[in-house]
Amino acid sequence: MSATHSLPANAFDAPRGLPAPLPAGEHILWQGRPCGFGIAFRALHLGLVGLWFGALAFWAALPPLLSGVWREAATLALPTLAVGTGAVLLLALLGWLSARTTTYTITNRRVVMRIGIALPMTLNLPFALVDAAECRLYRDGSADLPLRLRPGNRVAYLHLWPHARPWRVNRPEPMLRTVAQGQDVAQILGRALAAHRAAPEEAAGPVMLRPRTAPRPRLAAAS
């Protein structure tokens, strides 16, 4: 995904992937979605599932193979291979759907994650709530960008998954997963965070959705 700069917010319609029009002074620096291939293989472990079913099929066919009875070996292996093929196709479909229904947005004030296949949810992460951001680059140029939240701000791991850093269950970290041109996106995010932290205190307040009576910002909202 290429970077998109200074997209104006319509007074009535929210930009794609955002829950509401952007307030004055805020603009989009980048917007994109995860790679379906990356979600399928890195979050849903499609490759490991395929290897597992292949190993089971080989184990079932091994005795007749050692005896040289090839037709019986194929008969024993085919049911497992058929189930494995179905499982792999299902995971591939879930990965594709997850990517198609996700929109990541980086503005000059926050990160917004529009996630969810059946129940869409919008996660607002103002830079004021982000303690640190990291980057894990892959050989294909994509990257995972986990965001560590400041203490006292938490989103349930199950609400985030698969857009969460693996194994950080006690302190979940929202993650922009397998975004294309990951190094460029990481630089955009890094510059935005640095600019926010260099801004004067009064100009660096968080931008978030919140109910009028709520004393604390809402990180997530179903929509």
C-alpha positions as CSV (number, residue, x, y, z in Angstrom):
1,M,0.0,0.0,0.0
2,S,1.3,3.4,-0.9
3,A,1.3,6.2,1.6
4,T,-1.6,8.7,1.4
5,H,-1.0,12.2,2.7
6,S,-3.3,14.9,3.9
7,L,-6.7,13.3,3.1
8,P,-9.4,15.8,3.9
9,A,-12.2,14.6,6.2
10,N,-15.7,15.3,4.8
11,A,-17.9,17.0,7.3
12,F,-20.5,14.3,7.0
13,D,-18.8,11.1,5.9
14,A,-15.9,9.4,7.8
15,P,-12.9,8.4,5.7
16,R,-12.7,4.7,4.9
17,G,-11.5,2.7,7.9
18,L,-12.3,5.5,10.4
19,P,-15.3,5.7,12.8
20,A,-15.9,9.4,12.3
21,P,-14.6,12.4,10.4
22,L,-11.1,13.5,11.4
23,P,-11.0,16.6,13.7
24,A,-9.3,19.8,12.6
25,G,-5.6,19.5,12.5
26,E,-5.5,15.7,12.1
27,H,-4.7,14.1,8.7
28,I,-3.9,10.6,7.4
29,L,-0.3,9.7,6.9
30,W,-0.8,6.1,5.8
31,Q,-3.6,3.7,5.3
32,G,-3.4,0.0,4.3
33,R,-4.4,-3.5,5.2
34,P,-2.5,-6.7,6.1
35,C,-1.4,-9.3,3.6
36,G,-3.8,-12.2,3.5
37,F,-0.9,-14.6,2.8
38,G,0.9,-13.3,5.9
39,I,-2.1,-13.8,8.2
40,A,-2.7,-17.3,6.9
41,F,0.8,-18.5,7.4
42,R,2.0,-16.4,10.3
43,A,-1.1,-16.0,12.4
44,L,-3.2,-19.1,11.4
45,H,-0.1,-21.3,10.8
46,L,-1.4,-22.7,7.5
47,G,2.0,-24.2,6.7
48,L,2.2,-26.1,10.0
49,V,-1.3,-27.4,9.6
50,G,-0.5,-28.7,6.1
51,L,2.7,-30.4,7.3
52,W,0.7,-32.0,10.2
53,F,-1.9,-33.5,7.9
54,G,0.8,-34.6,5.5
55,A,2.7,-36.4,8.3
56,L,-0.5,-38.1,9.4
57,A,-1.3,-39.3,5.9
58,F,2.3,-40.6,5.5
59,W,2.1,-42.4,8.9
60,A,-1.2,-44.1,7.9
61,A,0.2,-45.2,4.6
62,L,3.6,-46.3,5.9
63,P,2.9,-50.0,6.7
64,P,1.5,-50.8,3.2
65,L,4.3,-48.7,1.6
66,L,6.9,-50.8,3.4
67,S,5.1,-53.9,2.1
68,G,5.0,-52.5,-1.4
69,V,1.2,-52.4,-1.6
70,W,0.9,-49.0,-3.2
71,R,-2.8,-49.0,-3.9
72,E,-3.6,-49.8,-0.2
73,A,-1.2,-47.0,0.9
74,A,-3.0,-44.5,-1.4
75,T,-6.4,-45.6,-0.1
76,L,-5.3,-45.1,3.5
77,A,-3.7,-41.7,2.9
78,L,-6.4,-40.1,0.7
79,P,-9.0,-39.5,3.5
80,T,-6.4,-37.7,5.7
81,L,-5.1,-35.7,2.7
82,A,-8.7,-34.7,1.8
83,V,-9.4,-33.5,5.3
84,G,-6.1,-31.7,5.4
85,T,-6.8,-30.0,2.1
86,G,-10.1,-28.7,3.4
87,A,-8.4,-27.4,6.5
88,V,-5.7,-25.6,4.5
89,L,-8.3,-24.1,2.2
90,L,-10.4,-22.9,5.2
91,L,-7.4,-21.2,6.8
92,A,-6.5,-19.6,3.5
93,L,-10.1,-18.2,3.2
94,L,-10.0,-16.9,6.8
95,G,-6.7,-15.2,6.2
96,W,-8.1,-13.6,3.0
97,L,-11.3,-12.5,4.8
98,S,-9.3,-11.1,7.7
99,A,-7.1,-9.0,5.4
100,R,-10.1,-7.8,3.3
101,T,-12.1,-6.7,6.4
102,T,-9.1,-4.9,8.1
103,T,-8.0,-1.3,7.6
104,Y,-5.0,0.1,9.4
105,T,-4.7,3.9,9.6
106,I,-1.8,6.1,10.9
107,T,-2.6,9.7,11.4
108,N,-0.4,12.4,12.9
109,R,-2.1,11.8,16.2
110,R,-3.1,8.1,16.5
111,V,-3.3,4.7,15.0
112,V,-6.7,3.3,14.1
113,M,-7.4,-0.4,13.5
114,R,-10.6,-1.4,11.9
115,I,-10.8,-5.1,12.4
116,G,-13.3,-8.0,12.6
117,I,-14.9,-10.2,10.0
118,A,-18.4,-10.8,11.5
119,L,-18.4,-8.2,14.2
120,P,-16.3,-5.2,13.1
121,M,-14.6,-3.2,15.8
122,T,-12.7,0.1,15.6
123,L,-9.7,0.4,17.9
124,N,-8.4,3.9,18.5
125,L,-4.8,4.2,19.8
126,P,-3.8,7.8,20.4
127,F,-0.1,8.3,20.5
128,A,-0.5,9.6,24.1
129,L,-1.4,6.0,25.1
130,V,1.4,4.3,23.1
131,D,4.5,3.6,25.2
132,A,6.7,2.2,22.3
133,A,6.4,0.7,18.8
134,E,8.6,-2.1,17.3
135,C,9.1,-3.5,13.9
136,R,9.8,-7.0,12.7
137,L,10.7,-7.2,9.0
138,Y,10.2,-10.3,6.8
139,R,12.1,-11.3,3.7
140,D,9.2,-10.4,1.5
141,G,9.3,-6.8,2.7
142,S,6.3,-7.0,4.9
143,A,6.5,-6.2,8.6
144,D,4.7,-6.7,11.9
145,L,4.4,-3.4,13.9
146,P,3.4,-4.1,17.6
147,L,2.4,-1.2,19.8
148,R,3.1,-1.4,23.5
149,L,0.5,0.5,25.5
150,R,1.2,2.5,28.6
151,P,0.3,0.8,31.9
152,G,-3.3,1.1,32.7
153,N,-4.5,0.8,29.1
154,R,-5.5,-2.7,28.0
155,V,-7.4,-4.4,25.2
156,A,-8.4,-8.1,25.6
157,Y,-6.2,-10.4,23.5
158,L,-9.1,-12.3,22.0
159,H,-10.6,-9.0,20.8
160,L,-7.4,-8.2,19.0
161,W,-6.4,-11.5,17.6
162,P,-5.0,-12.0,15.0
163,H,-4.0,-8.3,15.2
164,A,-2.0,-8.9,18.4
165,R,1.6,-9.6,19.1
166,P,1.9,-13.4,19.7
167,W,2.2,-14.7,23.3
168,R,1.6,-11.3,25.0
169,V,-1.6,-12.5,26.7
170,N,-1.2,-10.8,30.1
171,R,-0.3,-7.5,28.5
172,P,-1.7,-7.6,25.0
173,E,0.0,-5.5,22.3
174,P,-2.1,-4.4,19.3
175,M,-0.1,-5.1,16.1
176,L,-0.3,-4.0,12.5
177,R,0.3,-7.4,11.1
178,T,2.2,-8.2,7.9
179,V,1.8,-4.8,6.2
180,A,3.4,-4.5,2.8
181,Q,6.4,-2.2,2.4
182,G,6.9,-2.6,6.1
183,Q,10.0,-0.6,6.5
184,D,8.4,2.5,4.9
185,V,5.3,2.1,7.2
186,A,7.6,1.7,10.2
187,Q,9.4,4.9,9.3
188,I,6.1,6.8,8.9
189,L,4.9,5.6,12.3
190,G,8.2,6.3,13.9
191,R,8.3,9.9,12.6
192,A,4.7,10.5,13.7
193,L,5.4,9.2,17.3
194,A,8.6,11.3,17.5
195,A,6.7,14.4,16.3
196,H,4.0,13.8,18.8
197,R,6.4,13.5,21.7
198,A,8.3,16.6,20.7
199,A,5.1,18.6,20.6
200,P,4.2,20.9,23.5
201,E,2.2,19.3,26.3
202,E,-1.0,21.2,25.6
203,A,-0.9,20.3,21.8
204,A,-0.2,16.6,22.4
205,G,-3.5,15.5,23.9
206,P,-5.0,12.1,22.8
207,V,-7.6,12.0,20.0
208,M,-10.1,9.3,20.7
209,L,-13.7,8.3,20.7
210,R,-15.2,8.7,24.2
211,P,-18.7,8.8,25.7
212,R,-19.5,12.3,27.0
213,T,-19.7,11.0,30.6
214,A,-16.7,8.7,30.5
215,P,-13.7,9.7,32.6
216,R,-11.2,7.7,30.6
217,P,-10.7,7.2,26.8
218,R,-12.3,4.2,25.1
219,L,-9.7,2.2,23.1
220,A,-12.2,0.1,21.3
221,A,-15.7,0.5,19.9
222,A,-17.9,-1.9,18.0
223,S,-19.3,-0.5,14.8
